[in-house]
Amino acid sequence: MAVQPLHVAAYIEALTRSRSAPTAKLRLAAVRRLFDWLVIGQVIPTNPAASVRGPAHSVKRGKTPVLAPDEARALLDSIDASTPIGLRDRALIGLMVFSFARIGAALGMKVEDVYIQNRRLWVRLHEKGGKVHEMPCHHFLEDYLHAYIDGCGLADDPKGVLFRTIARGRGELTVSPLPQANAYAMIRRRAAGAGIETKIGNHTFRATGITAYLKNGGALETAAAMANHSSTRTTQLYDRRSDQVSLDEIERVRI
């Protein structure tokens, strides 16, 4: 075979000069999987990328902006829940905060993925890699989801998507799923309306929920299970309790 480990290593080295280390590592992983697939199909005898190492890169703190608990509460309370769009937005944001749901998993939910079990409301999230993650709802989230589903008449369409677009000019839900870009625009609009200046994104609420849980004495291992992380190291990237410690220490510089 013409491609040798030397060629793959040269490609990754050149990539590292023009791209970030995480990008280089991600592309190396993609190249490895491609050659693995060719090996399994008996197209080539060995994987030339197997012995190649990516650039060193270690992350101990995530970059996702996080809201303080009072900011998250102010945001949720600022949403007018007298309209279908308000009920939808509050339920979506509440789902990400209280169940640590990824935006992709939240927007992929069907109405039937919200169900009763042991007299409590549960949610079923279809996560990355085909994993199904189920967990009970926080009482606030339970109220938000009940209000949304009942208020918008979604219970009669269990196979329909849960979070939907709004028909222009009518203010009513359609049958079309809410795109992720639209969800981001909605979150930015809601944050501005609540007077929140932090440039938040869809992932902010996942990190906010995990941080709030840990601040209130939750165990890291349980947070990892709730977030459907395979390793607590991933969960630690969302833990921003150290931010408050740093701010408190900075205020000790009294001049």
NORSULSUL-V812548 format. One record per backbone hydrogen bond with DSSP energy under -1.0 kcal/mol. NH is the residue of the N-H (numbers start at 1). CO is the residue of the C=O. If there is no record, write none. Layout:
# NORSULSUL-V812548
NH|CO, NH|CO
This chain:
# NORSULSUL-V812548
7|4, 8|4, 9|5, 10|6, 11|7, 12|8, 13|9, 14|10, 15|11, 16|12, 19|15, 24|20, 25|21, 26|22, 27|23, 28|24, 29|25, 30|26, 31|27, 32|28, 33|29, 34|30, 35|31, 36|32, 37|33, 38|34, 39|35, 40|36, 41|37, 42|39, 43|38, 50|47, 62|237, 72|68, 73|69, 74|70, 75|71, 76|72, 77|73, 78|74, 87|83, 88|84, 89|85, 90|86, 91|87, 92|88, 93|89, 94|90, 95|91, 96|92, 97|93, 98|94, 99|95, 106|102, 107|103, 109|106, 111|160, 112|158, 113|110, 114|111, 115|122, 117|120, 120|117, 122|115, 123|135, 124|113, 125|133, 127|131, 133|125, 135|123, 137|121, 142|138, 143|139, 144|140, 145|141, 146|142, 147|143, 148|144, 149|145, 150|146, 151|147, 152|148, 154|149, 157|154, 160|157, 162|109, 165|176, 167|172, 170|167, 171|167, 174|165, 178|163, 183|179, 184|180, 185|181, 186|182, 187|183, 188|184, 189|185, 190|186, 191|187, 192|188, 193|189, 194|190, 195|192, 196|191, 200|198, 204|201, 207|203, 208|204, 209|205, 210|206, 211|207, 212|208, 213|209, 214|210, 215|211, 216|212, 217|214, 218|213, 223|219, 224|220, 225|221, 226|222, 227|223, 229|224, 235|231, 236|232, 237|234, 238|235, 243|240, 245|241, 246|242, 247|243, 248|244, 249|245, 250|246, 251|247, 252|249, 253|250, 254|252
